[in-house]
Amino acid sequence: MNPFKYGQIVQDKDFCQRPVLIQRLSTDIIKGQNVYVQGERRIGKTSLICECARQLKKYRLIYIDLLEVKTIDDFIKRILAALVSMEQMGGMVERIFKKLAHIRPTISIDPITGMPILGFDGTIPFSQDSIHGVLDLIYSYQTKKKSIVVVFDEFQDILNLKDARKVLAILRSKVQFHSDVSYLFSGSVRNKMLEIFSDPDSPFFKSAVPLNVGPLDSGYFRGFLSKKFKNGKREITPEVWDRIFEICSDVPGDIQQFCDALWDISSAAEQLTPVHLPAALELIFAHESKGYETTLKIISGQQLKVLTGLAREGGKSPTSAKFARKLGGVAVSSIKKAIERLMALKIVFYIEGEYRFTNPFFRAWLLYKKL
């Protein structure tokens, strides 16, 4: 069986331990300290949080995913759905139904996933005023015997809401009085997270301590992954590891995906060398090419030219005269506009003085296709 997992939360033996971060986060949770967890996509933030909560036996996790949240109504419903999910795990769904009786909730089971689907009376609107009540409901789960940890994942997307600053102010006014509960705010868009937690004009200014999650130590992570290959009677040469980490920019989730593909294109007792890499990449492309093609349809020819330039030349100096010449003399102002659009579409992002592809395999596909 393929032992590599990606694109999902991993815990226990599937989690590559981060002892320093686990210790730091555990200490903050026990103190009831609020934390904002910053890290790029697929770096392992959510798995870190969930593994930490798993190790703290006396804590229950309320996990709220705010990815692409657009409205207050959706925001409230995601919180309530998270509470139902937590109660289902504890076998106490009836309890939350009693607490929410006034908004007439309904619950059904998804026939495919078997997971509960929470529904509400559509005639009862959720507004900003509802936030007070739903946070009080969250706090009601805090007891001396069982503490709670509240996680708002992709928290930066709260800025999508109308009157986002007012929503943040309401949240802050409630959270600051829940001194014995640890609220964790996780986000992958650095500039937006800084806007929320570091801007003096933000209601959440200095309301939580930062925890930065970066790439795993490469030597330690290689050992963790190599053990999985060895258990499947496969060996990987050092050159292959170097190339995998280079292509994936040291991002753990992407590295696991590459390892998953290498496993699938190989057999037991086989040594994996650089000649295996193209087949693994082609397998990934086969799974993701429809998404890549969709991306090409929503960008202009000029934006594609800049994107392929970033793929070939790298993203450290795309507004330089040298980069512009390699694109055939495209004006620097046009390159800047193209990059702004590519960032708005979340195709590329900026970190540590460099523009990078959100999906490194999309970059590899562009090079493979010679676009």
N, C-alpha and C positions, 0 to 999 in steps of 0.2 A: 504493500500500500504506500502511495506517495505521502511522505511525512511532512511536506511543506504546506504551510497555510499562509494565505495573504488575502487582503481585502476584507478581513474580519477581525474581531477581537480575539486575541489569543491569551491564554492563561496557563498557569501551572507549568507542566513540562514543555509546553509549546512556546512558552514565553522565555526569551533570552534575558536573563536577569540583569537588572541595573541596580545593584545594591546601594550605591550612593544616593541615587534618586529615590529609590523605594524608602530608604531610611529618612531622607529629608521630608518626603511627602507624608509618610506615616506620622512623623513627629508633628507636622502642621495639623493633620487631621485630628490627632488626639488632643491637641491644644484648642481645637475649634477655630483654627486660623483659616481665613479665606485665601485661596491661592488662584492665580491665573497661570495656566500652563500653556506656554508658547512653544510651538515647533512647527516645522513645515509638514506638508501633507505626507502621509504614510511613514512618518518617522517613528510612530509607536506611542503617541500620547495617550490615546484611549486605552490601549492594552496596558500601559503603565498604570493608569488610574485604576482600572478594574482589577489588575493583579494586586495592587496595593490594598484595595478594599477587601479582596479575597483573603489576604494574609491577616487582616485585622478582623478576627473572628466575631467580635461583638458589634460590628457595624453592618448596616444595610445600605445598599446603594440605590439611589434614585437617579437614573440616567435619562437625561432629556436632550434629544438631538435637535438642534436649531438650524441645521443645514437648509439654506434657501427658504427660511421662514419669511413670509411676506405680510401677514396680517395679525392683528391682535387676537382675532378669533382662532387662527391656526396656532399661535403661540400658547394660548390657554389650553387648547385641546391637546397639544403635545405634552404639556405638563401633566394633565389628567391621565393621558394614555400611559405615561411613565409610571404613575402611581398604580394604575391597574396592573401593569406588567409586574411591578414589584409585589403587589398583593397576590397575584396569581402564583408567583414563585413561592410565596409563603402559605398558599392555600387559603387566603382570607379575602377573596374577591367580594364576598357579601359585605364585609366591613365598609369598603369604600362605596358600595352602592347605597348603604344607609347614610353615609356622609354626604353623598351627592344626590340624594332623593329629590331635592328641590329643583334640580335641573333635568330630571327624568332621563337618566342615562340608559342606554341599551347596550347589550354586548352580544356578539355573535362570534362564531369560530370560522376563520379562514379555511376553506376546504382544502387548500393546497398546502399551506404552511402549518395549519393546526394552531396558529396563534390567535389570541383574542382580538377582536376588532371592536373598538369602543365607538359608540354613536351617541348623539345627543338630539334633543328636540330642536329642530331647525328654527322654530319660532322664538327661541330664547337666545338672544345675541350675547356674545361675550365682548366686553369693552375694557378699557383701561381700568375701570373701577373693579373689575373682576380679579385683577392681579392681587389685590389685598387679600381677598378671600382664599384664592388658590394657594398663596404662600402661607397663610395661616393653616390651611389644610396640610401642607407639607410639614410644617412645624409640629403638628399634632402627632406625627409619627415618632417624634423624638421622645425616648423614655430613658429611665435610669438603667434599665436592663439592656436595651438595644438602641444604640445611637444611629443616626443616619448621616450619610454623606450625599450631598446633592451636587450632581454634575450637570453643567450646561455645556454641551459640546458644540463646537463651531459657533461659539458665543458671539463672534464678530458679526454674524449675520443678523443679529438683533438690530443692527443699524439699518436694515432694510425696512423696518417698520415705520409707518407714518408717526410723526412725533416721537422718534426713537429716544431723544434726550429726555422727554417726559417719562417714557416707559422706564428708562434707566434710573431716573430719580425715584420713581415708585419702588422699583426693585431695591435700590439702596436704602430707602427709608424702612423697608421691612427687614432686609438681610442684616442690617447693622444691629438689630435687637435680638437676633438669633445667635447670641454669643457662644452657645455651646454646640452649634452646628457648623460643620465645615462645608463651605460652598466652594466648588472647584469650577473655574471658568476656563474651558479649553478652546484654543483657537489656532488656525493655521494661516491666517492672513495677518502678517506682522504689523503692517502699518495701521490696520483697523483696530487691532488689539491695543496698540500703543495709543491710538486716539481715545479709546475707552478708559484705559487705566493710567495713562501718563499725561494726558492733557489736563492742565489745571482747571479748565472750564467744564470738564466732564463730571457728571454726578458720581462716577465711579473712581475719580482721581484718588490714588493711593488707598483704595478700599481692599486691596488684596496684594499679597506678596508674590513676586514673579518666580516661576520655575521654568527654566529653559531646557527643552529636550532636544538634544542634538543627535548626530549619528552615533551608533554604538562603536566602541573600540573595535577597530577592524580585526586585530589579532584575536580578540576574545570571540567576536562574532563568527569569524572563520572557523574557529574551533567548534563552536556550537553547531554550525551548519555541517562541517566535515563529519562530525559524529553521526549525523542523520544519514549522510551518504554511506558512511562505513557500515552502519547497521543494515543498509540495503546492498552491501557488498560492492560498493562503487568507490572509486578513488578519483580525486580531482587534482590536477597538477597546479602548482603555484601560479603559472602563467594564466590559467583559466580564472582563478580567483582574482588576480589583478585586473583582468579585463572586465569581469562581472562588476566589481566595485566601481571601476571607472565608468562604465556605461550607465550604471544606476546612481551615480553621484553619491554613493555611500548611504542611500536611503534604504532602511531595512525592509520596508514593504515591497519595494521594487526588486531588491536582491532576492527575497523569498520567492517572488514570482518567477524570476529567472531560474532559480534553483528548481522550482516546480517543473518548468519546461525542460530543463536538462534531465531531470529524472525520467520524464515521460518519453524522451527520445533515446534513452539509453537502456541497457540491460544489466542484470546482476553480473558481477565479476568483470565489469568493463572499466577501463581507465578513461576518464574524460579529459580530453586535450583541447587546444584551440580549434581543432577541426570540427568539434561538435557544436561550437557556438552558433554558426549560421543556421543550423537546423533548429536549435532552440529558439532563436529569434524568429524564424519563419513560423514556428508554432504559435508564438505570441502574436505575431502579425495576423495569422489566420483567425485568431479569436477577436482581435481588436480592429481589424482593417475597416469594418463598416463605420466605426466611430471616427477613424481617421478621415475617411472619405467625406463624412458629414461635416467635419471641421473645415475641410477644404472648400465646401460649398458655401460656407457662411463668411469667408474672408475674400477680400479683393485680390486681384492679381498683384498689386503693389505689396500688399500685406504678405502674400505668399512668397514673393521675392525676398522680402526682409526675413521672413521665417526660415526659408531655406538657407539664407546667408548666416543666420544665427546657428543653424544646424551644422554648417560647414566650418565656419570661422570661430564659433564660440561667442559668448555674450559679454565679454569683458569691456569691449570698446566699440559698440555698434554705431555710435554717432561720430566716429572718427572719420577723417578724410580717406584713410586707407580702406576702411570697411566700405565706405560709399563707392570708391573706385572698383572694388571687387564685385559690387552689385551692378556695375555698368554705369556708374556716374549718377546714381539716384541722389537727389538732394537730401542733405542731412535733415532738413526740416520735415521732409516726407518720411524719412526713416523714423524720426521721433513720433510722428503721428501714427505710423503703422505699429510701433511698439506699444504705444498707449492703447491702441485698439486690441492688440493681442493680449495685453495684460487685463483689459476689461473683460475679455472673453475667457480669461483664466487659462490661456494656452501657454503663456510664459509668466514668470514671476521674477522679482528682483530680490537678491539676497547677497550680502557680503560683496558688493561691488560688481555683481555679475547678473545678467539675465539668463535664466535657466528655463528649460521646458518643464511644465507641470508633469507631463508624462514623458520620461526619458525614452520610452520605446517608440513614441511618436517621432522623436528626433531621429532614432535609428531607422525608422521606416522611411522617412523623407530621404535620408542618405541612401537607403537600399533602393528606393524608387528613382533616385537621381533626378528629383524634381527641381 
